[in-house]
Amino acid sequence: MIIRDITGIIYDDLNKTLENINKKQLNTLLQEGFLVIDEERDKKVLENCRKEIQEPYISTAYFFLTKNCNLACKYCFEKQSEIDNSLDGIMNYNTLIAGLDFFQRLINLDQKRFSERKTIIFYGGEPFHNKKLLFSAILEIQKRKKEGLLPIQTKMLVVTNGTLINDDDITFLKNNDITITFSLDGDKNASINRVFKDGKTLAWTKATDTFKKCVKAGINLNIACTLSPETILRQKEVLDYFISIGVTNIGFNVILDNDIIQLDNNYDDNAANFVTTSYETLSKNNITENRTRRRIDVFTHKHPCLFDCNASGGRQIAIAPNGDVGICHEHIMDKKHFITSIYDTHFNPRESKEYLTWNKRTPLYMEPCLNCIALGVCGGGCVINSERKYNSLLVPDPRFCKQTISILKNILL
């Protein structure tokens, strides 16, 4: 088999790896369900996997508490370096309450699924730029969980740059079992893109100090690491840094295609190689890397990765500061795919043309993916990146194609 992605790049090195395995190894892979060589059985497996895709149902809500930010990161897809803070981009208490009511109504549309875990993510901008509302939201959600209006398993997560959090905030967050995702790109020299509004002062020192305090306090923590060219070039130093500050969970994010930062032709391959080759070091230090873990889970649970994000499948809402509602949080600035509002009492994602389209945004329905060896472990990558490149949602993201196949090769070896 010759494996290609939609850009036509041949992954014959993986092909040769499979050709060179011995008969005993091949039989083991067949017995364990890693490989299927019977065409009819292959079609049946695909058919059964497609049946597992349920109708659109909301399980995740992004609340944009503010579009404002105290940083101006040079690769920011929200172009914060070009935006002045304003009152227009700040959510108020009434909008927050209406947004929670809206989310509450949507999760009640299917009572059989109400008790499943739900996730509420506070996003920005920088959520701590609207700290008073953030804390009010956390307390309101805790109250609704106790009253049975939200599932007891509802998880709250804050995505932050970590520069506006003080010691009292850390105590509050710990007491309310909040998970914090810090945006950190590695050691100081790898973090030159994360700067304050003056465009020069690095956020690294303050963010690192705050992260260490959160580790000491026992808060649930994640790292979102953007794979900038600077981070990729400093792999050893970056990994040593994350190990040294006590990271236990990390996700590596590629830079999306945009006109903000110029990437060279080798970026996709270098980013894929960074993720794959980092795994062993991280694993030895008890650090989970999210993208690799999701692919390993496919084999552990013998269940395909249907989607690579919650927007795919029609499973999330993103609520803007003014109450507009969209599917993907990355479209907060241009409001593309923002199709309703929190005040629409009749909205149902199962009856929405947009949500039904996103519901099928999986490699299992993408023609270029059906002969790819990574079909069952992929998820399709970033919808927005595909749309920007090919003006279509229903095309795989080639940047993630390389990353996923690189991870899969490592798993098989």
Secondary structure, DSSP 8 states (H G I E B T S, - for coil): ---B-TT--B-HHHHHHHHTS-HHHHHHHHHTTS----HHHHHHHHHHHHHT-------EEEEESBS--SB--TT-TT-GGG----GGGB--HHHHHHHHHHHHHHHTSSGGGTTS--EEEEESS-GGGGHHHHHHHHHHHHHHHHTTSS-TT-EEEEEE-SSS--HHHHHHHHHTT-EEEEE--SSGGG-TT-BBTTSSSBSHHHHHHHHHHHHHHT-EEEEEEE--HHHHHTHHHHHHHHHHTT--EEEEE---S-SSS---TTHHHHHHHHHHHHHHHHHHTT-EEHHHHHHHHHHHHT-----SSSTTTT-EEEE-TTSEEES-GGGTTT-TTEEEETT-TT--GGG-HHHHHHHT-SGGG-GGGTT-TTTTT-----HHHHHHHHS-SSS--HHHHHHHHHHHHHHH-
